[in-house]
């Protein structure tokens, strides 16, 4: 079963790199969340905390971005 989590980490790292290359902050956050979960399952708590913290940071950033979009006047949407 440990090898399953190791394989999951490998795939989630690929996901993270692709999301970063595409500047996909939501995808990056999801990859970090998944990496944190996999590391938790393996008892690697320090790594899990690092990825969970990064996920939280990205989530707050995305939330601010979404908040600003919905606060913008409707005619501004065509410029986003």
Secondary structure, DSSP 8 states (H G I E B T S, - for coil): -HHHHHHHHHHHHHHHHHHHHTT-HHHHHHHHHHHHHHHHHTT-HHHHHHHHHHHHHHHHHHHHHHHHHHHS-GGGGGG-
